[in-house]
Amino acid sequence: MLAMDQDVIHTCYQAADLYVFPTLHPEGMANTLLEAAASGLPCIAAEHEGAAEHYSNDEVILVPDPNVEDAFIDPVLTLAKNDALRKSLQDAARRKAEQHYRQEIVFNQLKEFYRRQLTAVF
């Protein structure tokens, strides 16, 4: 697996106007979607269980059927034309990332999960 320098990744997100995640494969918690949201990009993603579990349509535009030809065109054009929607999605997704996925929050959740697993009686 090719590792990217975090500064390069951050620079790419900062240079973008929006982020599109059109995966056809159901992802769990997609790191790139979280990174884009945390960078303040308005995001459009295929509506798979992972994306729908972690984000609402107020935070990310979820495309119900990514297999439909041209399914992402209307959401991209809508964001390109609508400054208020773009700003609303930027703010909501960034706020979600800050409130739920900061490093200390995720580490504490993982620590608690592993503690429960280690103390479980089989």
N, C-alpha and C positions, 0 to 999 in steps of 0.2 A: 504494500500500500504506500502510495506517495504521500509524504507529509508536507504540508504547506506551512510556511512561516506565518504566524498569526498576524503580523503587521501587514503582510501582503493580503491576507483574507480581509482584514478590517478595511484596508484601502479599497478593495474591490467593492465591498458593501457600501462604503461611503460614496463611491463614484456612481452607484446605480440609482435609478429613479424608483424602481419597484423590484420585487422578487417574485418569480413564478416557480412553483414546485409542482410540475405536472407528472409526477411519478404514476406509473400504472401498477406498481407493486405496493401493496399495503405496508406502510412503514409504521413502526412503533412511534417513538418520540424522535422525529427527524431533527438532528442537530443543525443542519443547514437552515431549516425553517426557523428554529429558535434563534440562531445567530442573526439571521436577517431581521427578525422581529426585534431582537435586542439592539440591533444597529439602527433601529428607527425606520426601517423600510416598510412601506405598505406591501402586504403579501397576498398572493393568490396561490391556493394549493388544491390539489386533488382531495376530494372529501373521502378519505379512508378513515377507518376506525381511529387510528392514532391521531390524525389531525383533528377530527371531530371531537375526540375526547379531550384534547388539550386546548382547543381554540373555539371560540364562538364566531358567528358571522360578523359580530361587531369588532372582532380583532383581526380576522383573516377572511378574505373572500374564499369560501369553500365551493369548489366546482363539483357538483353531484356525480357526474359521470365523465371521468377523464378519457374514456374510450371513444366518446362521440367526437367525430371529426370537427375541428374548429371550436371545441368546447371552451377554450381559453381566450378566444379572440374578444368576445363581448366584455368579459371582466377586465381584460387589459385595456381595451378602449375606454371603458367606463372610468377606470382609474386615471388614465391619461387625460381625460377631459374634465374630471371632477376634482378640483383642488380641495374642496371641503371634505369629501369622502376620503381622499388620500391622506389628509391631515388627521382625520378621525381614526383611521386604521393605524397610522403611524403611532399616534399617541396611545391608543388602546393596546396594541401589541407590545409596545415598549414597556408600558406600565405592567402588563401581564408578566413579561419576562423579569422585570425588576421585583415584583411582588412574590412570584412563585418559583423562579428558577435561578435566583442568586446562588452563588457557590455555597455559602454557609447554610442556606436552606436545604439544598439538595444533599449536601454532605450529611446534615443532621437526619434527613429522611432515610438515607442509605444506612447510616449508623444504626438507627432505630430498627430498620428492617432486618439487618443482619443480627442485631441483638435478639430480636424475637425468634429468628431462625435458630440461633445457637442455644436458646433456652427452651425451645419447643421439646415436649416429651413425645418420643416416638413409641 
